[in-house]
Amino acid sequence: MKIIAEKSRAEYFRKRRESQKTFSVILEREKLERFEAKLEKDNTSKTQWLNRKIDEELGEEK
């Protein structure tokens, strides 16, 4: 965990919001739970998985 001085906290989050954006969707609970179990088995986070899929869609495979 990164420790941030209280004074710089607002600035840190301001800069973070400039470079990052959230992506949120509503899914059926059972489907998402099965997906999360698969990701856990594969030792992959949702963020890693989504970034990989977006790169594939954009033709930026790494």
N, C-alpha and C positions, 0 to 999 in steps of 0.2 A: 504494500500500500504506500502510496506517495503522500508524504506529509507536506501540507501547504500552509504557509503563514497566513493568518486570518486576513491581513491587509491585501495580500496578492490573490486571495481566493476568488474574488469577483473578476479580476483580470484574467486569471487562469481559465475560468469557465467562459468568459467572453471570447477568448481566443479559441477555445475548444469548439464553441458553437459556430465560429467562422469556418472551421476546417472539417467539421463533422455534421452529419444529419441523421436523424432517426428514421427507421422504416418499421412500420407496425401494421399487422393484419390480424383479423379475427379468424380462427380456424375451429373446426370441430375438435372438442377436447380429446376424444379417443384417437383421432388421426394424429394430433400433435404429440400426444403421449407416446404413441408408437414411434413417431419420428425422433423424439428426444431419446428414447431407448436405443434406437439405431445409432444416433450420434454418439451416445455414451459408449456403446460397444466399439465404435470406430475411433473413440478418443478424439472427437472433433467437436468444437464449439459451434453454436448456431452462427456466430459471426464469421468464423473460418469457412463454414459450409456456404453461407450466402455470398461471401466475397468470391469464393471459387466459382460459384454458379454465375454470378454477374460477370466475372472475367470471361467465362466461357461464352456467354451471350454477346458480349462486346467484342469477341474475337481476340482477347488478350490473355490467352492461356499462358501459364507460367510453369 
